[in-house]
Amino acid sequence: MRITATHFWTALMAAVLSIFSLKFLRVFKFIDWSPVGWSERLHIFTTTPGWFKWTLLGIVCFVLFFLLYMITLFTSKIPPSVSSLIITIIALIFIEWAIYVNAELTMKQFLKKLSIPFACLLAMVIRFVIGTSVYMRKTF
């Protein structure tokens, strides 16, 4: 398995789409948490400008999508819609749990707090990455 330009461009476009979409969701209050709120919670980069935090988030997204692309090259036998749905549900629960970990919510309250627009965004981006990976694996 060798890394091609498709790996890089797919991960880059998924990261850019994610960052712009997260900013859109944040600006129009579709999510009630900040995508760059991790800096205040972890007490790092608190005095740096916002563009730096968003750029750092973009780099992390790029690396995660690149790894997802590489991992799903091995799961080309599973339909992309099924694997992307499973990964989306796991990622959504993990991300939202990390956001609301200190909120002391019951399971019912936690499920009500899950952001539907964020879930849709996550599902689309993961489906894009996995679909491209499976297509490229079966074609070439």
N, C-alpha and C positions, 0 to 999 in steps of 0.2 A: 504494500500500500504506500503510495507516494502522495505527497501533498502537492496539489495543483492550484492554479489560480482560482478555480471555482471554489475551493475551500475558503480561501481568503476573502473573495468577493461576497460569498454568501454570508459569512460571519460578519463582515463589515456592514453590508446592507441591513442585516437583521439588527445589529447594534444601533445603527443610525435610526432606523425605523422605531426601535424601542425607545431611544432617548427622546426623539421628537414626539412620539405618542405619549410617553410619560409626562413630558412637559405640557402637552395639550390637556391631558387628564387633570394635571395639577392646576393649570391656569383656570380651567372651567369648572373646578371643584367636583369632578367626577370621583376623585379619591380624596379622602380626608387626611391622608398622611403625605409627607414629603418624600419624594424619591431620593433626595440627598440628605435626609434627616439622620442617616447613619453617622454623619460626622459629629453631630451634637451628642448623640447617644454614646458613641465610642470615645468622645473627647479628643478627636484628632481632626486636623484641618478646620478647626472652628473659626479661625481668623482669616482663612483664605477666601478669595472671592468665589461667588457662585459658579462662574463658568469653569473654574478649576475642578470643583466637585462634580459637575456634570460631565466634564471630560474624563475624569477618573472613573465615573460610573460607566461611561461609554467604553472605556478600555476593559473594564471588568466584564461588561456584557459581551464585548468582542471575544474575549478569551473563553467565556462560558459557552457562547454559541459555536465557536471553533471546536471546542471539546465535544459538544453535543453532536456536531457534524461528524467528527471522527468516530465517536462511539456508535452512532446510528449507521455507519457504513457496514458494521457487522450484523445489523438486524434488518437486513434488506428483505428477509423472508416474511417479516411481520408487515401487514399493511400500514402505511404511514398514518392513516387516520386513527387507527387503534393505538399505536405507540405514542403519537403526539397527544392524544386525549389522556392517556395514563400519565405521561410525563408532565402535562399541564396541570392535572389535578394534584400530583405530588408537589410540583414546584409552587403552585398557588397556596396550598396549605402550609408549606414550609415558609414561604415569604411572608404571608399574612401572620403566621404564628410568631415569626421573628419580630414583626412590628408590634403585635399586641401581647407579647410575652409578659409584660409587667402589669397588664390591665386586670388580671384576676377575673377573667370572664368564664362563664359556664360554657359548655359545648354549644348549647342552643344560641347563646349570645354571640359566641365566636362565629358560628355559621351565618348569623344575620349580619355580621360586620364584614363578611367577605365582599369584596368589590366586584360586581358583575362586569363593569367596563374593563377593569384590570384583567379579569379572567379572560375576557374576549381578546384583549390585546395579546396576552401571553399565549393563548391558544393559536392565534393567527401567526405569530412570529415562530413559535415552535413548529407548527405545521409547515411553514415555509422552509425552515432549516431541514427538518426531517424529510419532507417531500423532495427537496433538491438532492439531499444525500442519497436517498433510495433510488431516485431517477438516475443519477449519475453512476451509481453502483451497477444498476441493471443495464444501462446503455453502454458503458465503456468497460 
